[in-house]
Amino acid sequence: MARRAFTISIPSEHHAEEADYMGMASGRNEDKFKKAGLTPVQAEYVDAPYVGECPMVLECQLIHTIEIGLHTQFVGEIKDVKVDQGVLRGDGLPDPEKVKPILYAPVFRSYFGLGKHIGEAFTIGKGI
Ligand SMILES: Cc1cc2nc3c(=O)[nH]c(=O)nc-3n(C[C@H](O)[C@H](O)[C@H](O)COP(=O)(O)O)c2cc1C
């Protein structure tokens, strides 16, 4: 909040254990990057670190904070999106099937993968 900046590092399935650990430990008590074997990298456009091993990273400037009771909601402006070369499609966009993001389902306290491509949006419903 002091630096008005944050990053979103999207872990792939390969780093689910490290991501879970990073959510349980606090940087106030230990060097959790080092313990998880992850690399903090200084962002290019905002004053915050991101996780070097994550295939996709968003650099964000903090625009608003909203107190919503138990939590503070952060609203950011995306200043840059970084994607590993190896997970790009031929057209230069990130391929979700290569990024393999992990999804958190709070009700089950579990992580899931993304699953297969189902169909094109604004298209597959046109036949009805
Ligand atoms: C599965 C999971 C989900 C979490 N969801 C949230 C959340 O929605 N909001 C939040 O503030 N913290 C959430 N946390 C806890 C934070 O990740 C945790 O407080 C943070 O990693 C503390 O690290 P820090 O002190 O280094 O910032 C979650 C943790 C885990 C493991």
The ligand as an SDF file (V2000), in Angstrom:
LIG
                    3D

 31 33  0  0  0  0  0  0  0  0999 V2000
   -5.4200  -21.0880   -0.5450 C   0  0  0  0  0  0  0  0  0  0  0  0
   -5.1830  -19.7380    0.0700 C   0  0  0  0  0  0  0  0  0  0  0  0
   -6.0680  -18.6960   -0.1770 C   0  0  0  0  0  0  0  0  0  0  0  0
   -5.8720  -17.4460    0.3800 C   0  0  0  0  0  0  0  0  0  0  0  0
   -6.7520  -16.4370    0.0930 N   0  0  0  0  0  0  0  0  0  0  0  0
   -6.5470  -15.2080    0.5970 C   0  0  0  0  0  0  0  0  0  0  0  0
   -7.4280  -14.1190    0.2560 C   0  0  0  0  0  0  0  0  0  0  0  0
   -8.3800  -14.2720   -0.5130 O   0  0  0  0  0  0  0  0  0  0  0  0
   -7.1780  -12.9020    0.8030 N   0  0  0  0  0  0  0  0  0  0  0  0
   -6.1160  -12.6890    1.6380 C   0  0  0  0  0  0  0  0  0  0  0  0
   -5.9330  -11.5500    2.1130 O   0  0  0  0  0  0  0  0  0  0  0  0
   -5.2720  -13.6880    1.9840 N   0  0  0  0  0  0  0  0  0  0  0  0
   -5.4640  -14.9290    1.4830 C   0  0  0  0  0  0  0  0  0  0  0  0
   -4.6200  -15.9620    1.8270 N   0  0  0  0  0  0  0  0  0  0  0  0
   -3.5580  -15.7160    2.8280 C   0  0  0  0  0  0  0  0  0  0  0  0
   -2.3990  -14.9530    2.2490 C   0  0  0  0  0  0  0  0  0  0  0  0
   -1.8480  -15.6510    1.1680 O   0  0  0  0  0  0  0  0  0  0  0  0
   -1.3750  -14.7620    3.3640 C   0  0  0  0  0  0  0  0  0  0  0  0
   -1.9190  -13.9580    4.3620 O   0  0  0  0  0  0  0  0  0  0  0  0
   -0.1300  -14.1080    2.8200 C   0  0  0  0  0  0  0  0  0  0  0  0
    0.5800  -15.0350    2.0460 O   0  0  0  0  0  0  0  0  0  0  0  0
    0.7450  -13.6090    3.9430 C   0  0  0  0  0  0  0  0  0  0  0  0
    2.0150  -13.3240    3.4170 O   0  0  0  0  0  0  0  0  0  0  0  0
    2.7570  -11.9360    3.6620 P   0  0  0  0  0  0  0  0  0  0  0  0
    2.6480  -11.6190    5.1270 O   0  0  0  0  0  0  0  0  0  0  0  0
    4.1640  -12.2530    3.2390 O   0  0  0  0  0  0  0  0  0  0  0  0
    2.0730  -10.9330    2.7830 O   0  0  0  0  0  0  0  0  0  0  0  0
   -4.7730  -17.2310    1.2490 C   0  0  0  0  0  0  0  0  0  0  0  0
   -3.8830  -18.2760    1.4960 C   0  0  0  0  0  0  0  0  0  0  0  0
   -4.0760  -19.5170    0.9030 C   0  0  0  0  0  0  0  0  0  0  0  0
   -3.0920  -20.6420    1.1660 C   0  0  0  0  0  0  0  0  0  0  0  0
  1  2  1  0
  2  3  1  0
  2 30  2  0
  3  4  2  0
  4  5  1  0
  4 28  1  0
  5  6  2  0
  6  7  1  0
  6 13  1  0
  7  8  2  0
  7  9  1  0
  9 10  1  0
 10 11  2  0
 10 12  1  0
 12 13  2  0
 13 14  1  0
 14 15  1  0
 14 28  1  0
 15 16  1  0
 16 17  1  0
 16 18  1  0
 18 19  1  0
 18 20  1  0
 20 21  1  0
 20 22  1  0
 22 23  1  0
 23 24  1  0
 24 25  2  0
 24 26  1  0
 24 27  1  0
 28 29  2  0
 29 30  1  0
 30 31  1  0
M  END
$$$$
